[in-house]
Structure formats: structure tokens, C-alpha cells
Amino acid sequence: MAENTLQYRWIVRLVTNLKQLLKDEMAFVAGDLLWYPVQVEHPPAPCQAPDAMVVLGRPDGDRGSYKQWEEDNMAPQVVFEILSPSNTMSEMAAKQQFYEQYGVLEMFFYNPQSHDFWGYQRAAATDRFVLVTPLHLPWTSPLLNIRFERSGDGLVLYHPDGEPFKEPGELFAERDLARQERDRALAKLRELGIDPETL
């Protein structure tokens, strides 16, 4: 769960933009959802709730949790953690170890207050993780084709077409503007005696 509005905004922005990015593909994107990688006879089962996760190859839809054994045993390939002031480095190290152990291919950690960023990409040849730091930026995710850059305001993510990740409110504003422009164009056609339905 988010501890502050800045962390919450980052989580919502990530999930919204990742869903938009992958809307035409078979992909499950979730935020703050418990992921259980293995089924156990005796609880507690190992689990984590990444702030955002992407599972390519699994259908979108509602779930109470992500139980990997019910999902063709597919682990999330990409996870994001947005840090809050109460997070500790030992807690993040434990999450990194969990993600590495259970098959994550790319993991990213970002503190929107301090702008600290780091990530790991699993190298296919060695199955070991390669560190991604601000020194490597700009950097493009091989799996999602999204670009990570650093600006004066911190981390910025870009869609493959170069558009920055946007706040949900910005996306709604753009949609509303497009509708207004469409309505004006339709009204102009009607003024000219053209029925838009016949076009």
C-alpha cells in the first residue's frame, strides 16, 4: 500500500501507462497485488506485492491475487517498486532476492522523493542480473521497449513512440480534447449539408 500521495501517483501512473502500452497484447498488468509463486501445503506461502507488475502471455482480468501455479506457472517478467520513506535497504534487498529467486527478468526500484533509481536485468547468457543505474540512463527495457531517462525532476519513462508516461488525468484530458475536436468537425460537416453518417 502507498504511504503517501507521491508514491501513490507513481504507482497509478505506472499501472495506467503499462496497461495502455500492452492493451493490444496478451498481458496482465497489476498494482499492489499479492503474487504467490509457489503453492505450499502449510502456510505461510512466500509472496510479494510489487507496486506494479507485468506478466506477458497471461490474459488481463480481475484476480484476488496472482497464484502462479494457476497461471501456466508464468512469473511476472517485470516488476516495479516505488519506495516510501519507511522502506529500508534491507527490505529492498530481500525483495530483490525474492524476485531473482522466482524468475523475474527485469526489476526496477525508484524513490520519487530522493530520485534514487536502480534496476536489474537478467542476462540470458548467464542467468545473472546486470545492474542498471542512473549512469546507464537513458536505457531501454528489452522486454517492454520503454525508455528510462533522468531529468531535473527525477526519473521519466517513455513509451516506445517517445511519448512520456502520463498521469491518468492527462490521458482523460487528451481524450476529452479529441472528442471536442471530433464533435466540432461533425458539426462543420452538418453546416455544409453533409451527413457524417454517409461518409
Rosetta constraint file for C-alpha pairs under 8 A:
AtomPair CA 1 CA 32 HARMONIC 6.58 0.50
AtomPair CA 1 CA 51 HARMONIC 7.99 0.50
AtomPair CA 2 CA 7 HARMONIC 5.83 0.50
AtomPair CA 2 CA 8 HARMONIC 5.17 0.50
AtomPair CA 2 CA 84 HARMONIC 7.67 0.50
AtomPair CA 3 CA 7 HARMONIC 6.83 0.50
AtomPair CA 3 CA 8 HARMONIC 7.43 0.50
AtomPair CA 3 CA 84 HARMONIC 6.47 0.50
AtomPair CA 4 CA 8 HARMONIC 6.22 0.50
AtomPair CA 4 CA 84 HARMONIC 7.47 0.50
AtomPair CA 5 CA 9 HARMONIC 5.96 0.50
AtomPair CA 6 CA 10 HARMONIC 6.34 0.50
AtomPair CA 6 CA 112 HARMONIC 7.12 0.50
AtomPair CA 7 CA 11 HARMONIC 6.32 0.50
AtomPair CA 7 CA 82 HARMONIC 6.20 0.50
AtomPair CA 7 CA 83 HARMONIC 7.08 0.50
AtomPair CA 7 CA 84 HARMONIC 6.57 0.50
AtomPair CA 7 CA 112 HARMONIC 6.94 0.50
AtomPair CA 8 CA 12 HARMONIC 6.18 0.50
AtomPair CA 9 CA 13 HARMONIC 5.95 0.50
AtomPair CA 9 CA 167 HARMONIC 7.74 0.50
AtomPair CA 10 CA 14 HARMONIC 6.09 0.50
AtomPair CA 10 CA 82 HARMONIC 7.14 0.50
AtomPair CA 10 CA 112 HARMONIC 7.86 0.50
AtomPair CA 11 CA 15 HARMONIC 6.22 0.50
AtomPair CA 11 CA 31 HARMONIC 6.90 0.50
AtomPair CA 11 CA 51 HARMONIC 6.13 0.50
AtomPair CA 11 CA 52 HARMONIC 6.61 0.50
AtomPair CA 11 CA 82 HARMONIC 6.96 0.50
AtomPair CA 12 CA 16 HARMONIC 5.91 0.50
AtomPair CA 12 CA 31 HARMONIC 7.69 0.50
AtomPair CA 12 CA 167 HARMONIC 7.86 0.50
AtomPair CA 12 CA 168 HARMONIC 7.68 0.50
AtomPair CA 13 CA 17 HARMONIC 6.00 0.50
AtomPair CA 13 CA 165 HARMONIC 7.07 0.50
AtomPair CA 13 CA 166 HARMONIC 6.48 0.50
AtomPair CA 13 CA 167 HARMONIC 5.32 0.50
AtomPair CA 13 CA 168 HARMONIC 6.49 0.50
AtomPair CA 14 CA 18 HARMONIC 5.93 0.50
AtomPair CA 14 CA 52 HARMONIC 6.83 0.50
AtomPair CA 14 CA 165 HARMONIC 7.58 0.50
AtomPair CA 15 CA 19 HARMONIC 6.02 0.50
AtomPair CA 15 CA 29 HARMONIC 6.66 0.50
AtomPair CA 15 CA 30 HARMONIC 6.40 0.50
AtomPair CA 15 CA 31 HARMONIC 6.15 0.50
AtomPair CA 15 CA 52 HARMONIC 6.10 0.50
AtomPair CA 16 CA 20 HARMONIC 6.26 0.50
AtomPair CA 16 CA 168 HARMONIC 6.73 0.50
AtomPair CA 17 CA 21 HARMONIC 5.98 0.50
AtomPair CA 17 CA 165 HARMONIC 6.01 0.50
AtomPair CA 17 CA 166 HARMONIC 7.00 0.50
AtomPair CA 18 CA 22 HARMONIC 6.15 0.50
AtomPair CA 18 CA 29 HARMONIC 6.91 0.50
AtomPair CA 18 CA 54 HARMONIC 7.93 0.50
AtomPair CA 19 CA 23 HARMONIC 5.68 0.50
AtomPair CA 19 CA 29 HARMONIC 6.06 0.50
AtomPair CA 21 CA 159 HARMONIC 7.18 0.50
AtomPair CA 22 CA 26 HARMONIC 7.50 0.50
AtomPair CA 22 CA 27 HARMONIC 6.38 0.50
AtomPair CA 23 CA 27 HARMONIC 7.69 0.50
AtomPair CA 26 CA 56 HARMONIC 6.36 0.50
AtomPair CA 26 CA 57 HARMONIC 5.16 0.50
AtomPair CA 26 CA 58 HARMONIC 5.74 0.50
AtomPair CA 26 CA 59 HARMONIC 5.24 0.50
AtomPair CA 26 CA 60 HARMONIC 6.98 0.50
AtomPair CA 27 CA 54 HARMONIC 6.93 0.50
AtomPair CA 27 CA 55 HARMONIC 5.61 0.50
AtomPair CA 27 CA 56 HARMONIC 4.41 0.50
AtomPair CA 27 CA 57 HARMONIC 5.34 0.50
AtomPair CA 27 CA 58 HARMONIC 5.07 0.50
AtomPair CA 27 CA 59 HARMONIC 5.42 0.50
AtomPair CA 27 CA 60 HARMONIC 5.84 0.50
AtomPair CA 28 CA 54 HARMONIC 5.80 0.50
AtomPair CA 28 CA 55 HARMONIC 5.06 0.50
AtomPair CA 28 CA 56 HARMONIC 6.46 0.50
AtomPair CA 28 CA 57 HARMONIC 7.65 0.50
AtomPair CA 28 CA 58 HARMONIC 5.56 0.50
AtomPair CA 28 CA 59 HARMONIC 5.57 0.50
AtomPair CA 28 CA 60 HARMONIC 4.46 0.50
AtomPair CA 28 CA 61 HARMONIC 7.23 0.50
AtomPair CA 29 CA 52 HARMONIC 7.23 0.50
AtomPair CA 29 CA 53 HARMONIC 5.69 0.50
AtomPair CA 29 CA 54 HARMONIC 4.66 0.50
AtomPair CA 29 CA 55 HARMONIC 6.46 0.50
AtomPair CA 29 CA 60 HARMONIC 7.02 0.50
AtomPair CA 30 CA 52 HARMONIC 5.65 0.50
AtomPair CA 30 CA 53 HARMONIC 5.51 0.50
AtomPair CA 30 CA 54 HARMONIC 6.85 0.50
AtomPair CA 31 CA 49 HARMONIC 7.90 0.50
AtomPair CA 31 CA 50 HARMONIC 6.78 0.50
AtomPair CA 31 CA 51 HARMONIC 5.08 0.50
AtomPair CA 31 CA 52 HARMONIC 4.24 0.50
AtomPair CA 31 CA 53 HARMONIC 6.40 0.50
AtomPair CA 32 CA 49 HARMONIC 5.10 0.50
AtomPair CA 32 CA 50 HARMONIC 5.49 0.50
AtomPair CA 32 CA 51 HARMONIC 4.60 0.50
AtomPair CA 32 CA 52 HARMONIC 6.24 0.50
AtomPair CA 33 CA 49 HARMONIC 5.00 0.50
AtomPair CA 33 CA 50 HARMONIC 6.75 0.50
AtomPair CA 33 CA 51 HARMONIC 7.63 0.50
AtomPair CA 33 CA 64 HARMONIC 7.72 0.50
AtomPair CA 33 CA 65 HARMONIC 5.77 0.50
AtomPair CA 33 CA 66 HARMONIC 6.99 0.50
AtomPair CA 34 CA 47 HARMONIC 6.41 0.50
AtomPair CA 34 CA 48 HARMONIC 5.57 0.50
AtomPair CA 34 CA 49 HARMONIC 4.24 0.50
AtomPair CA 34 CA 50 HARMONIC 7.44 0.50
AtomPair CA 34 CA 65 HARMONIC 5.07 0.50
AtomPair CA 34 CA 66 HARMONIC 6.11 0.50
AtomPair CA 35 CA 47 HARMONIC 5.45 0.50
AtomPair CA 35 CA 48 HARMONIC 5.45 0.50
AtomPair CA 35 CA 49 HARMONIC 5.83 0.50
AtomPair CA 35 CA 50 HARMONIC 7.86 0.50
AtomPair CA 35 CA 65 HARMONIC 6.07 0.50
AtomPair CA 35 CA 66 HARMONIC 4.60 0.50
AtomPair CA 35 CA 67 HARMONIC 6.10 0.50
AtomPair CA 35 CA 68 HARMONIC 7.28 0.50
AtomPair CA 36 CA 45 HARMONIC 6.95 0.50
AtomPair CA 36 CA 46 HARMONIC 6.23 0.50
AtomPair CA 36 CA 47 HARMONIC 4.69 0.50
AtomPair CA 36 CA 48 HARMONIC 7.06 0.50
AtomPair CA 36 CA 65 HARMONIC 7.55 0.50
AtomPair CA 36 CA 66 HARMONIC 6.07 0.50
AtomPair CA 36 CA 67 HARMONIC 4.91 0.50
AtomPair CA 36 CA 68 HARMONIC 6.06 0.50
AtomPair CA 37 CA 46 HARMONIC 7.09 0.50
AtomPair CA 37 CA 47 HARMONIC 6.77 0.50
AtomPair CA 37 CA 67 HARMONIC 6.34 0.50
AtomPair CA 37 CA 68 HARMONIC 4.97 0.50
AtomPair CA 37 CA 69 HARMONIC 7.11 0.50
AtomPair CA 37 CA 73 HARMONIC 7.93 0.50
AtomPair CA 37 CA 75 HARMONIC 6.94 0.50
AtomPair CA 37 CA 102 HARMONIC 6.61 0.50
AtomPair CA 38 CA 45 HARMONIC 7.24 0.50
AtomPair CA 38 CA 46 HARMONIC 7.22 0.50
AtomPair CA 38 CA 67 HARMONIC 7.48 0.50
AtomPair CA 38 CA 68 HARMONIC 6.54 0.50
AtomPair CA 38 CA 69 HARMONIC 6.51 0.50
AtomPair CA 39 CA 45 HARMONIC 6.85 0.50
AtomPair CA 39 CA 67 HARMONIC 7.90 0.50
AtomPair CA 39 CA 69 HARMONIC 6.92 0.50
AtomPair CA 40 CA 44 HARMONIC 7.87 0.50
AtomPair CA 40 CA 45 HARMONIC 5.89 0.50
AtomPair CA 48 CA 95 HARMONIC 7.58 0.50
AtomPair CA 48 CA 98 HARMONIC 7.96 0.50
AtomPair CA 50 CA 79 HARMONIC 6.10 0.50
AtomPair CA 50 CA 80 HARMONIC 6.17 0.50
AtomPair CA 50 CA 81 HARMONIC 5.97 0.50
AtomPair CA 51 CA 79 HARMONIC 7.47 0.50
AtomPair CA 51 CA 80 HARMONIC 5.75 0.50
AtomPair CA 51 CA 81 HARMONIC 5.11 0.50
AtomPair CA 51 CA 82 HARMONIC 6.44 0.50
AtomPair CA 52 CA 79 HARMONIC 5.69 0.50
AtomPair CA 52 CA 80 HARMONIC 5.07 0.50
AtomPair CA 52 CA 81 HARMONIC 6.90 0.50
AtomPair CA 53 CA 76 HARMONIC 6.22 0.50
AtomPair CA 53 CA 77 HARMONIC 7.70 0.50
AtomPair CA 53 CA 78 HARMONIC 5.68 0.50
AtomPair CA 53 CA 79 HARMONIC 4.36 0.50
AtomPair CA 53 CA 80 HARMONIC 6.34 0.50
AtomPair CA 54 CA 76 HARMONIC 5.49 0.50
AtomPair CA 54 CA 77 HARMONIC 6.10 0.50
AtomPair CA 54 CA 78 HARMONIC 5.21 0.50
AtomPair CA 54 CA 79 HARMONIC 6.47 0.50
AtomPair CA 55 CA 74 HARMONIC 7.35 0.50
AtomPair CA 55 CA 75 HARMONIC 6.74 0.50
AtomPair CA 55 CA 76 HARMONIC 4.38 0.50
AtomPair CA 55 CA 77 HARMONIC 5.63 0.50
AtomPair CA 55 CA 78 HARMONIC 7.09 0.50
AtomPair CA 56 CA 76 HARMONIC 7.45 0.50
AtomPair CA 56 CA 77 HARMONIC 6.99 0.50
AtomPair CA 58 CA 71 HARMONIC 7.05 0.50
AtomPair CA 58 CA 74 HARMONIC 7.88 0.50
AtomPair CA 66 CA 71 HARMONIC 7.81 0.50
AtomPair CA 67 CA 71 HARMONIC 6.68 0.50
AtomPair CA 68 CA 72 HARMONIC 6.97 0.50
AtomPair CA 68 CA 73 HARMONIC 4.84 0.50
AtomPair CA 68 CA 74 HARMONIC 5.94 0.50
AtomPair CA 68 CA 75 HARMONIC 6.28 0.50
AtomPair CA 69 CA 73 HARMONIC 4.66 0.50
AtomPair CA 69 CA 74 HARMONIC 7.74 0.50
AtomPair CA 75 CA 102 HARMONIC 7.02 0.50
AtomPair CA 75 CA 103 HARMONIC 6.00 0.50
AtomPair CA 75 CA 104 HARMONIC 6.48 0.50
AtomPair CA 76 CA 103 HARMONIC 7.53 0.50
AtomPair CA 76 CA 104 HARMONIC 5.82 0.50
AtomPair CA 76 CA 105 HARMONIC 7.97 0.50
AtomPair CA 77 CA 103 HARMONIC 7.24 0.50
AtomPair CA 77 CA 104 HARMONIC 4.72 0.50
AtomPair CA 77 CA 105 HARMONIC 4.93 0.50
AtomPair CA 77 CA 106 HARMONIC 6.26 0.50
AtomPair CA 78 CA 104 HARMONIC 6.09 0.50
AtomPair CA 78 CA 105 HARMONIC 6.05 0.50
AtomPair CA 78 CA 106 HARMONIC 4.75 0.50
AtomPair CA 78 CA 107 HARMONIC 5.67 0.50
AtomPair CA 79 CA 104 HARMONIC 7.33 0.50
AtomPair CA 79 CA 106 HARMONIC 6.54 0.50
AtomPair CA 79 CA 107 HARMONIC 4.85 0.50
AtomPair CA 79 CA 108 HARMONIC 6.41 0.50
AtomPair CA 80 CA 107 HARMONIC 5.82 0.50
AtomPair CA 80 CA 108 HARMONIC 4.81 0.50
AtomPair CA 80 CA 109 HARMONIC 5.95 0.50
AtomPair CA 80 CA 110 HARMONIC 7.95 0.50
AtomPair CA 81 CA 107 HARMONIC 7.93 0.50
AtomPair CA 81 CA 108 HARMONIC 6.21 0.50
AtomPair CA 81 CA 109 HARMONIC 4.78 0.50
AtomPair CA 81 CA 110 HARMONIC 6.39 0.50
AtomPair CA 82 CA 109 HARMONIC 5.98 0.50
AtomPair CA 82 CA 110 HARMONIC 5.04 0.50
AtomPair CA 82 CA 111 HARMONIC 5.77 0.50
AtomPair CA 82 CA 112 HARMONIC 7.22 0.50
AtomPair CA 83 CA 87 HARMONIC 6.13 0.50
AtomPair CA 83 CA 109 HARMONIC 7.05 0.50
AtomPair CA 83 CA 110 HARMONIC 5.92 0.50
AtomPair CA 83 CA 111 HARMONIC 4.67 0.50
AtomPair CA 83 CA 112 HARMONIC 7.22 0.50
AtomPair CA 84 CA 111 HARMONIC 6.67 0.50
AtomPair CA 84 CA 113 HARMONIC 8.00 0.50
AtomPair CA 87 CA 91 HARMONIC 6.59 0.50
AtomPair CA 87 CA 92 HARMONIC 7.37 0.50
AtomPair CA 88 CA 92 HARMONIC 6.44 0.50
AtomPair CA 89 CA 93 HARMONIC 6.04 0.50
AtomPair CA 90 CA 94 HARMONIC 6.18 0.50
AtomPair CA 91 CA 95 HARMONIC 6.37 0.50
AtomPair CA 92 CA 96 HARMONIC 6.14 0.50
AtomPair CA 93 CA 97 HARMONIC 6.19 0.50
AtomPair CA 94 CA 98 HARMONIC 6.17 0.50
AtomPair CA 95 CA 99 HARMONIC 6.10 0.50
AtomPair CA 96 CA 100 HARMONIC 6.08 0.50
AtomPair CA 96 CA 107 HARMONIC 7.74 0.50
AtomPair CA 97 CA 101 HARMONIC 6.03 0.50
AtomPair CA 98 CA 102 HARMONIC 6.17 0.50
AtomPair CA 99 CA 103 HARMONIC 6.29 0.50
AtomPair CA 99 CA 104 HARMONIC 5.23 0.50
AtomPair CA 99 CA 107 HARMONIC 7.65 0.50
AtomPair CA 100 CA 104 HARMONIC 5.81 0.50
AtomPair CA 100 CA 105 HARMONIC 7.75 0.50
AtomPair CA 104 CA 122 HARMONIC 7.85 0.50
AtomPair CA 105 CA 120 HARMONIC 7.97 0.50
AtomPair CA 105 CA 121 HARMONIC 5.86 0.50
AtomPair CA 105 CA 122 HARMONIC 5.01 0.50
AtomPair CA 106 CA 119 HARMONIC 7.29 0.50
AtomPair CA 106 CA 120 HARMONIC 5.62 0.50
AtomPair CA 106 CA 121 HARMONIC 4.54 0.50
AtomPair CA 106 CA 122 HARMONIC 6.30 0.50
AtomPair CA 107 CA 119 HARMONIC 5.41 0.50
AtomPair CA 107 CA 120 HARMONIC 5.32 0.50
AtomPair CA 107 CA 121 HARMONIC 6.73 0.50
AtomPair CA 108 CA 117 HARMONIC 7.54 0.50
AtomPair CA 108 CA 118 HARMONIC 6.01 0.50
AtomPair CA 108 CA 119 HARMONIC 4.10 0.50
AtomPair CA 108 CA 120 HARMONIC 6.54 0.50
AtomPair CA 109 CA 117 HARMONIC 5.68 0.50
AtomPair CA 109 CA 118 HARMONIC 5.42 0.50
AtomPair CA 109 CA 119 HARMONIC 5.88 0.50
AtomPair CA 110 CA 115 HARMONIC 6.70 0.50
AtomPair CA 110 CA 116 HARMONIC 5.76 0.50
AtomPair CA 110 CA 117 HARMONIC 4.48 0.50
AtomPair CA 110 CA 118 HARMONIC 6.70 0.50
AtomPair CA 110 CA 155 HARMONIC 7.96 0.50
AtomPair CA 111 CA 115 HARMONIC 5.18 0.50
AtomPair CA 111 CA 116 HARMONIC 5.20 0.50
AtomPair CA 111 CA 117 HARMONIC 6.51 0.50
AtomPair CA 112 CA 116 HARMONIC 7.33 0.50
AtomPair CA 112 CA 154 HARMONIC 7.03 0.50
AtomPair CA 112 CA 155 HARMONIC 7.78 0.50
AtomPair CA 115 CA 154 HARMONIC 5.14 0.50
AtomPair CA 115 CA 155 HARMONIC 6.76 0.50
AtomPair CA 117 CA 133 HARMONIC 6.39 0.50
AtomPair CA 117 CA 134 HARMONIC 6.57 0.50
AtomPair CA 117 CA 155 HARMONIC 7.65 0.50
AtomPair CA 118 CA 131 HARMONIC 7.22 0.50
AtomPair CA 118 CA 132 HARMONIC 5.61 0.50
AtomPair CA 118 CA 133 HARMONIC 4.69 0.50
AtomPair CA 118 CA 134 HARMONIC 7.02 0.50
AtomPair CA 119 CA 131 HARMONIC 5.89 0.50
AtomPair CA 119 CA 132 HARMONIC 4.77 0.50
AtomPair CA 119 CA 133 HARMONIC 6.46 0.50
AtomPair CA 120 CA 129 HARMONIC 5.62 0.50
AtomPair CA 120 CA 130 HARMONIC 5.39 0.50
AtomPair CA 120 CA 131 HARMONIC 4.67 0.50
AtomPair CA 120 CA 132 HARMONIC 5.57 0.50
AtomPair CA 121 CA 129 HARMONIC 5.26 0.50
AtomPair CA 121 CA 130 HARMONIC 5.23 0.50
AtomPair CA 121 CA 131 HARMONIC 6.69 0.50
AtomPair CA 121 CA 132 HARMONIC 7.30 0.50
AtomPair CA 122 CA 127 HARMONIC 5.78 0.50
AtomPair CA 122 CA 128 HARMONIC 5.42 0.50
AtomPair CA 122 CA 129 HARMONIC 4.24 0.50
AtomPair CA 122 CA 130 HARMONIC 6.19 0.50
AtomPair CA 123 CA 127 HARMONIC 5.21 0.50
AtomPair CA 123 CA 128 HARMONIC 5.53 0.50
AtomPair CA 123 CA 129 HARMONIC 5.86 0.50
AtomPair CA 123 CA 130 HARMONIC 6.55 0.50
AtomPair CA 124 CA 128 HARMONIC 7.72 0.50
AtomPair CA 132 CA 136 HARMONIC 6.01 0.50
AtomPair CA 133 CA 137 HARMONIC 7.02 0.50
AtomPair CA 134 CA 138 HARMONIC 7.93 0.50
AtomPair CA 134 CA 150 HARMONIC 7.08 0.50
AtomPair CA 137 CA 148 HARMONIC 6.40 0.50
AtomPair CA 137 CA 149 HARMONIC 5.42 0.50
AtomPair CA 137 CA 150 HARMONIC 6.71 0.50
AtomPair CA 138 CA 147 HARMONIC 6.69 0.50
AtomPair CA 138 CA 148 HARMONIC 5.47 0.50
AtomPair CA 138 CA 149 HARMONIC 4.56 0.50
AtomPair CA 138 CA 150 HARMONIC 7.15 0.50
AtomPair CA 139 CA 147 HARMONIC 5.61 0.50
AtomPair CA 139 CA 148 HARMONIC 5.25 0.50
AtomPair CA 139 CA 149 HARMONIC 6.83 0.50
AtomPair CA 140 CA 145 HARMONIC 5.77 0.50
AtomPair CA 140 CA 146 HARMONIC 5.50 0.50
AtomPair CA 140 CA 147 HARMONIC 4.21 0.50
AtomPair CA 140 CA 148 HARMONIC 6.13 0.50
AtomPair CA 141 CA 145 HARMONIC 4.90 0.50
AtomPair CA 141 CA 146 HARMONIC 5.47 0.50
AtomPair CA 141 CA 147 HARMONIC 6.40 0.50
AtomPair CA 141 CA 148 HARMONIC 7.91 0.50
AtomPair CA 145 CA 159 HARMONIC 7.39 0.50
AtomPair CA 145 CA 160 HARMONIC 5.68 0.50
AtomPair CA 146 CA 157 HARMONIC 6.71 0.50
AtomPair CA 146 CA 158 HARMONIC 5.53 0.50
AtomPair CA 146 CA 159 HARMONIC 5.06 0.50
AtomPair CA 146 CA 160 HARMONIC 5.42 0.50
AtomPair CA 147 CA 157 HARMONIC 5.58 0.50
AtomPair CA 147 CA 158 HARMONIC 4.99 0.50
AtomPair CA 147 CA 159 HARMONIC 6.74 0.50
AtomPair CA 147 CA 160 HARMONIC 7.14 0.50
AtomPair CA 148 CA 155 HARMONIC 6.98 0.50
AtomPair CA 148 CA 156 HARMONIC 5.97 0.50
AtomPair CA 148 CA 157 HARMONIC 4.79 0.50
AtomPair CA 148 CA 158 HARMONIC 6.61 0.50
AtomPair CA 149 CA 155 HARMONIC 5.88 0.50
AtomPair CA 149 CA 156 HARMONIC 5.21 0.50
AtomPair CA 149 CA 157 HARMONIC 6.34 0.50
AtomPair CA 150 CA 154 HARMONIC 5.57 0.50
AtomPair CA 150 CA 155 HARMONIC 4.68 0.50
AtomPair CA 150 CA 156 HARMONIC 5.94 0.50
AtomPair CA 151 CA 155 HARMONIC 6.18 0.50
AtomPair CA 151 CA 156 HARMONIC 6.75 0.50
AtomPair CA 156 CA 164 HARMONIC 7.02 0.50
AtomPair CA 156 CA 165 HARMONIC 7.42 0.50
AtomPair CA 157 CA 164 HARMONIC 5.77 0.50
AtomPair CA 157 CA 165 HARMONIC 5.59 0.50
AtomPair CA 158 CA 162 HARMONIC 5.52 0.50
AtomPair CA 158 CA 163 HARMONIC 5.43 0.50
AtomPair CA 158 CA 164 HARMONIC 4.13 0.50
AtomPair CA 158 CA 165 HARMONIC 5.51 0.50
AtomPair CA 159 CA 163 HARMONIC 5.30 0.50
AtomPair CA 159 CA 164 HARMONIC 6.05 0.50
AtomPair CA 159 CA 165 HARMONIC 6.56 0.50
AtomPair CA 166 CA 170 HARMONIC 6.11 0.50
AtomPair CA 166 CA 171 HARMONIC 6.65 0.50
AtomPair CA 167 CA 171 HARMONIC 6.63 0.50
AtomPair CA 168 CA 172 HARMONIC 6.35 0.50
AtomPair CA 169 CA 173 HARMONIC 6.16 0.50
AtomPair CA 170 CA 174 HARMONIC 6.20 0.50
AtomPair CA 171 CA 175 HARMONIC 6.24 0.50
AtomPair CA 172 CA 176 HARMONIC 6.10 0.50
AtomPair CA 173 CA 177 HARMONIC 6.13 0.50
AtomPair CA 174 CA 178 HARMONIC 6.18 0.50
AtomPair CA 175 CA 179 HARMONIC 6.27 0.50
AtomPair CA 176 CA 180 HARMONIC 6.24 0.50
AtomPair CA 177 CA 181 HARMONIC 6.23 0.50
AtomPair CA 178 CA 182 HARMONIC 6.15 0.50
AtomPair CA 179 CA 183 HARMONIC 6.08 0.50
AtomPair CA 180 CA 184 HARMONIC 6.17 0.50
AtomPair CA 181 CA 185 HARMONIC 6.21 0.50
AtomPair CA 182 CA 186 HARMONIC 6.18 0.50
AtomPair CA 183 CA 187 HARMONIC 6.11 0.50
AtomPair CA 184 CA 188 HARMONIC 6.16 0.50
AtomPair CA 185 CA 189 HARMONIC 6.30 0.50
AtomPair CA 186 CA 190 HARMONIC 6.33 0.50
AtomPair CA 186 CA 196 HARMONIC 6.41 0.50
AtomPair CA 187 CA 191 HARMONIC 6.25 0.50
AtomPair CA 188 CA 192 HARMONIC 6.35 0.50
AtomPair CA 189 CA 193 HARMONIC 6.45 0.50
AtomPair CA 189 CA 194 HARMONIC 5.13 0.50
AtomPair CA 189 CA 195 HARMONIC 6.84 0.50
AtomPair CA 189 CA 196 HARMONIC 6.66 0.50
AtomPair CA 190 CA 194 HARMONIC 5.10 0.50
AtomPair CA 190 CA 195 HARMONIC 5.87 0.50
AtomPair CA 190 CA 196 HARMONIC 7.19 0.50
AtomPair CA 194 CA 198 HARMONIC 7.99 0.50
AtomPair CA 195 CA 199 HARMONIC 7.36 0.50
